[in-house]
Amino acid sequence: MVLVRKILSHKILRYGFIGALSTLIHITMAFLYIYLINDSIFLSNVVGFLCAFSFSYILQSKLVFKHKISYTKALKYFLVQSFALLLSIGISSYAPLSNSYLGVILVVAILPLITYFLHKIWTFSSFKDLN
């Protein structure tokens, strides 16, 4: 338990942990939606995304960046996450990698770092001129 507290004392590791939990929430909610309500892949992913996004934004705001919840920051958070989605599609589709698995590993390793720093300098920035 002491090791877990020590690890989670670092902002970027809390960010990654909450991101991993958000991914699990997305998958779980999408699977539950498919199983219990409707087998639409599109709708199940929309529901999963909305649940995961809400969880992620609230916990990242409160536990990582120590900011109040606001519509402006939620919109910025959404824009950064959308940019990350487009970037992951671009990397996985157009990166000249001979191995598809390497592309997935590259996306999983690099995108959280990129989104963390974008959120830090833009979404949750304390500078008035950047907001």
Backbone as CSV, one residue per row, in Angstrom:
resi,resn,N_x,N_y,N_z,CA_x,CA_y,CA_z,C_x,C_y,C_z
1,MET,0.814,-1.193,0.000,0.000,0.000,0.000,0.864,1.266,0.000
2,VAL,1.978,1.221,0.700,2.892,2.359,0.740,3.472,2.609,-0.651
3,LEU,3.808,1.537,-1.357,4.354,1.662,-2.711,3.325,2.291,-3.645
4,VAL,2.070,1.878,-3.536,1.004,2.443,-4.375,0.859,3.933,-4.100
5,ARG,0.856,4.328,-2.824,0.761,5.756,-2.476,1.942,6.535,-3.018
6,LYS,3.128,5.957,-2.931,4.334,6.634,-3.422,4.259,6.829,-4.943
7,ILE,3.830,5.788,-5.641,3.695,5.882,-7.100,2.654,6.933,-7.474
8,LEU,1.499,6.900,-6.799,0.414,7.819,-7.132,0.674,9.243,-6.651
9,SER,1.774,9.448,-5.953,2.123,10.810,-5.536,2.673,11.623,-6.711
10,HIS,2.999,10.974,-7.789,3.492,11.657,-8.990,2.314,11.940,-9.923
11,LYS,2.186,13.203,-10.305,1.063,13.633,-11.141,0.895,12.788,-12.403
12,ILE,1.978,12.607,-13.119,1.890,11.919,-14.413,1.483,10.452,-14.238
13,LEU,1.866,9.846,-13.133,1.459,8.461,-12.881,-0.011,8.385,-12.478
14,ARG,-0.487,9.373,-11.720,-1.929,9.435,-11.418,-2.713,9.613,-12.711
15,TYR,-2.188,10.470,-13.581,-2.831,10.698,-14.879,-2.954,9.376,-15.655
16,GLY,-1.868,8.623,-15.705,-1.881,7.344,-16.411,-2.806,6.326,-15.769
17,PHE,-2.833,6.286,-14.449,-3.699,5.352,-13.729,-5.166,5.661,-14.003
18,ILE,-5.528,6.943,-13.932,-6.913,7.332,-14.208,-7.255,7.052,-15.670
19,GLY,-6.297,7.271,-16.564,-6.516,6.959,-17.979,-6.763,5.471,-18.196
20,ALA,-6.010,4.632,-17.499,-6.210,3.179,-17.613,-7.587,2.776,-17.076
21,LEU,-7.982,3.362,-15.946,-9.317,3.091,-15.406,-10.405,3.551,-16.382
22,SER,-10.182,4.691,-17.016,-11.146,5.205,-17.996,-11.294,4.252,-19.177
23,THR,-10.194,3.683,-19.601,-10.241,2.704,-20.692,-11.062,1.488,-20.284
24,LEU,-10.847,1.015,-19.070,-11.626,-0.122,-18.568,-13.114,0.214,-18.469
25,ILE,-13.416,1.433,-18.054,-14.818,1.866,-17.984,-15.434,1.889,-19.373
26,HIS,-14.704,2.418,-20.349,-15.211,2.457,-21.725,-15.541,1.042,-22.207
27,ILE,-14.600,0.144,-22.041,-14.802,-1.239,-22.500,-15.970,-1.894,-21.772
28,THR,-16.002,-1.746,-20.457,-17.065,-2.366,-19.658,-18.434,-1.838,-20.042
29,MET,-18.564,-0.529,-20.151,-19.860,0.059,-20.496,-20.288,-0.315,-21.911
30,ALA,-19.334,-0.339,-22.834,-19.665,-0.729,-24.211,-20.139,-2.184,-24.252
31,PHE,-19.441,-3.071,-23.558,-19.842,-4.483,-23.530,-21.208,-4.654,-22.866
32,LEU,-21.436,-3.956,-21.748,-22.729,-4.040,-21.067,-23.853,-3.526,-21.957
33,TYR,-23.596,-2.436,-22.671,-24.606,-1.879,-23.571,-24.948,-2.891,-24.666
34,ILE,-23.925,-3.490,-25.246,-24.149,-4.498,-26.293,-24.955,-5.670,-25.737
35,TYR,-24.582,-6.140,-24.571,-25.197,-7.333,-23.991,-26.611,-7.065,-23.482
36,LEU,-26.832,-5.927,-22.830,-28.105,-5.678,-22.160,-29.108,-4.855,-22.963
37,ILE,-28.626,-3.993,-23.866,-29.538,-3.044,-24.494,-29.636,-3.227,-26.009
38,ASN,-28.511,-3.139,-26.686,-28.542,-3.134,-28.144,-27.169,-3.552,-28.650
39,ASP,-27.134,-4.322,-29.708,-25.844,-4.807,-30.197,-25.160,-3.862,-31.187
40,SER,-25.547,-2.612,-31.190,-24.923,-1.622,-32.066,-23.523,-1.273,-31.553
41,ILE,-22.530,-1.542,-32.365,-21.151,-1.222,-32.004,-20.996,0.292,-31.848
42,PHE,-21.589,1.041,-32.756,-21.482,2.500,-32.704,-22.076,3.047,-31.412
43,LEU,-23.334,2.690,-31.125,-23.991,3.205,-29.923,-23.291,2.739,-28.645
44,SER,-22.830,1.511,-28.640,-22.148,1.008,-27.441,-20.856,1.784,-27.186
45,ASN,-20.155,2.148,-28.238,-18.931,2.929,-28.064,-19.215,4.372,-27.680
46,VAL,-20.305,4.925,-28.153,-20.691,6.273,-27.741,-20.990,6.281,-26.244
47,VAL,-21.761,5.299,-25.785,-22.077,5.200,-24.353,-20.796,4.980,-23.547
48,GLY,-19.956,4.067,-23.995,-18.694,3.801,-23.304,-17.816,5.032,-23.255
49,PHE,-17.721,5.756,-24.371,-16.910,6.964,-24.419,-17.435,8.023,-23.461
50,LEU,-18.746,8.253,-23.470,-19.316,9.285,-22.606,-19.095,8.977,-21.126
51,CYS,-19.249,7.726,-20.747,-18.999,7.336,-19.349,-17.522,7.512,-18.998
52,ALA,-16.658,7.030,-19.865,-15.220,7.120,-19.612,-14.747,8.568,-19.625
53,PHE,-15.252,9.352,-20.569,-14.869,10.764,-20.656,-15.258,11.506,-19.374
54,SER,-16.484,11.304,-18.929,-16.961,11.982,-17.714,-16.106,11.599,-16.507
55,PHE,-15.882,10.309,-16.340,-15.051,9.822,-15.240,-13.654,10.429,-15.320
56,SER,-13.055,10.354,-16.495,-11.692,10.825,-16.690,-11.578,12.325,-16.440
57,TYR,-12.478,13.107,-17.027,-12.405,14.556,-16.858,-12.535,14.944,-15.389
58,ILE,-13.503,14.372,-14.703,-13.725,14.737,-13.297,-12.529,14.340,-12.437
59,LEU,-12.048,13.112,-12.570,-10.925,12.686,-11.739,-9.617,13.375,-12.113
60,GLN,-9.377,13.579,-13.394,-8.157,14.298,-13.794,-8.202,15.729,-13.259
61,SER,-9.368,16.360,-13.344,-9.509,17.724,-12.847,-9.215,17.797,-11.355
62,LYS,-9.843,16.914,-10.605,-9.761,16.974,-9.147,-8.470,16.379,-8.589
63,LEU,-8.065,15.210,-9.063,-6.963,14.477,-8.440,-5.596,14.738,-9.062
64,VAL,-5.557,15.106,-10.321,-4.267,15.311,-10.982,-3.943,16.797,-11.076
65,PHE,-4.837,17.562,-11.681,-4.540,18.968,-11.953,-5.083,19.929,-10.896
66,LYS,-5.895,19.416,-9.966,-6.403,20.203,-8.830,-7.168,21.452,-9.284
67,HIS,-8.096,21.249,-10.224,-8.918,22.348,-10.742,-10.389,22.043,-10.512
68,LYS,-11.176,23.109,-10.501,-12.624,22.965,-10.401,-13.176,22.489,-11.739
69,ILE,-14.301,21.827,-11.675,-15.001,21.378,-12.876,-15.633,22.606,-13.543
70,SER,-15.453,22.719,-14.866,-16.086,23.820,-15.598,-16.365,23.369,-17.033
71,TYR,-17.356,24.017,-17.638,-17.687,23.680,-19.022,-16.539,24.032,-19.968
72,THR,-15.867,25.148,-19.700,-14.749,25.562,-20.553,-13.635,24.523,-20.522
73,LYS,-13.274,24.101,-19.334,-12.207,23.105,-19.213,-12.661,21.752,-19.771
74,ALA,-13.922,21.412,-19.598,-14.443,20.157,-20.160,-14.348,20.184,-21.689
75,LEU,-14.663,21.335,-22.291,-14.554,21.469,-23.741,-13.099,21.347,-24.183
76,LYS,-12.194,22.005,-23.476,-10.774,21.899,-23.801,-10.294,20.459,-23.649
77,TYR,-10.741,19.812,-22.581,-10.368,18.411,-22.344,-10.846,17.544,-23.513
78,PHE,-12.079,17.784,-23.936,-12.647,17.052,-25.065,-11.838,17.296,-26.340
79,LEU,-11.452,18.537,-26.590,-10.683,18.860,-27.790,-9.316,18.182,-27.784
80,VAL,-8.655,18.160,-26.637,-7.355,17.493,-26.542,-7.524,15.987,-26.767
81,GLN,-8.555,15.407,-26.156,-8.784,13.972,-26.328,-9.148,13.642,-27.785
82,SER,-9.891,14.522,-28.438,-10.233,14.319,-29.852,-8.988,14.409,-30.724
83,PHE,-8.121,15.380,-30.419,-6.848,15.499,-31.120,-6.035,14.214,-30.945
84,ALA,-6.035,13.669,-29.742,-5.297,12.430,-29.469,-5.856,11.270,-30.283
85,LEU,-7.170,11.223,-30.417,-7.785,10.172,-31.230,-7.331,10.295,-32.682
86,LEU,-7.384,11.501,-33.226,-6.949,11.709,-34.616,-5.465,11.389,-34.783
87,LEU,-4.665,11.770,-33.803,-3.236,11.480,-33.846,-2.979,9.968,-33.802
88,SER,-3.732,9.266,-32.967,-3.547,7.809,-32.891,-3.952,7.135,-34.197
89,ILE,-5.009,7.626,-34.816,-5.420,7.087,-36.117,-4.333,7.361,-37.147
90,GLY,-3.800,8.581,-37.129,-2.730,8.932,-38.067,-1.482,8.096,-37.870
91,ILE,-1.061,7.944,-36.620,0.140,7.147,-36.344,-0.064,5.707,-36.757
92,SER,-1.205,5.132,-36.364,-1.422,3.721,-36.661,-1.695,3.466,-38.141
93,SER,-2.199,4.466,-38.848,-2.507,4.272,-40.265,-1.354,4.630,-41.202
94,TYR,-0.603,5.663,-40.818,0.360,6.197,-41.762,1.823,6.087,-41.352
95,ALA,2.079,5.669,-40.128,3.478,5.511,-39.717,4.098,4.355,-40.502
96,PRO,5.265,4.585,-41.075,5.897,3.535,-41.884,6.547,2.464,-40.998
97,LEU,5.690,1.720,-40.299,6.183,0.658,-39.420,5.921,-0.690,-40.076
98,SER,6.872,-1.568,-39.974,6.718,-2.887,-40.588,5.864,-3.815,-39.733
99,ASN,5.633,-3.437,-38.486,4.902,-4.295,-37.579,3.717,-3.516,-36.991
100,SER,2.509,-4.026,-37.169,1.302,-3.355,-36.669,1.306,-3.254,-35.153
101,TYR,1.822,-4.277,-34.495,1.862,-4.264,-33.036,2.758,-3.136,-32.522
102,LEU,3.823,-2.862,-33.252,4.716,-1.765,-32.889,3.978,-0.431,-32.961
103,GLY,3.103,-0.285,-33.937,2.292,0.925,-34.055,1.375,1.112,-32.865
104,VAL,0.766,0.027,-32.411,-0.113,0.092,-31.239,0.697,0.467,-29.997
105,ILE,1.845,-0.150,-29.828,2.705,0.153,-28.677,3.157,1.609,-28.721
106,LEU,3.480,2.087,-29.902,3.896,3.484,-30.064,2.778,4.429,-29.642
107,VAL,1.565,4.157,-30.072,0.416,4.994,-29.713,0.181,4.952,-28.206
108,VAL,0.196,3.767,-27.633,-0.072,3.617,-26.195,1.017,4.278,-25.348
109,ALA,2.234,4.275,-25.831,3.344,4.859,-25.063,3.430,6.378,-25.211
110,ILE,3.168,6.886,-26.401,3.385,8.309,-26.672,2.154,9.174,-26.392
111,LEU,0.972,8.719,-26.755,-0.213,9.574,-26.629,-0.528,10.022,-25.205
112,PRO,-0.422,9.167,-24.206,-0.680,9.679,-22.848,0.284,10.800,-22.447
113,LEU,1.519,10.705,-22.875,2.478,11.773,-22.559,2.098,13.069,-23.263
114,ILE,1.726,12.964,-24.520,1.329,14.142,-25.289,0.088,14.782,-24.671
115,THR,-0.933,13.966,-24.374,-2.170,14.526,-23.817,-1.940,15.098,-22.418
116,TYR,-1.095,14.445,-21.625,-0.792,14.980,-20.291,-0.223,16.395,-20.395
117,PHE,0.782,16.568,-21.252,1.409,17.884,-21.371,0.480,18.916,-22.016
118,LEU,-0.355,18.496,-22.975,-1.328,19.438,-23.544,-2.341,19.879,-22.493
119,HIS,-2.800,18.934,-21.698,-3.732,19.301,-20.624,-3.059,20.216,-19.609
120,LYS,-1.814,19.926,-19.312,-1.084,20.722,-18.317,-0.883,22.162,-18.790
121,ILE,-0.507,22.339,-20.069,-0.197,23.696,-20.539,-1.397,24.434,-21.142
122,TRP,-2.484,23.710,-21.461,-3.617,24.400,-22.068,-4.908,24.195,-21.282
123,THR,-5.377,22.950,-21.176,-6.660,22.681,-20.528,-6.695,23.198,-19.100
124,PHE,-5.679,22.863,-18.334,-5.656,23.217,-16.915,-4.633,24.297,-16.592
125,SER,-4.302,25.099,-17.565,-3.345,26.173,-17.358,-3.903,27.220,-16.397
126,SER,-3.052,27.761,-15.580,-3.461,28.822,-14.645,-3.248,30.204,-15.236
127,PHE,-2.647,30.273,-16.419,-2.403,31.560,-17.061,-3.695,32.094,-17.668
128,LYS,-4.051,33.297,-17.322,-5.296,33.902,-17.790,-5.305,34.114,-19.305
129,ASP,-4.129,34.435,-19.861,-4.085,34.718,-21.297,-4.202,33.451,-22.141
130,LEU,-3.995,32.276,-21.558,-4.120,31.036,-22.323,-5.535,30.480,-22.243
131,ASN,-6.317,30.952,-21.325,-7.681,30.425,-21.158,-8.599,31.207,-21.965
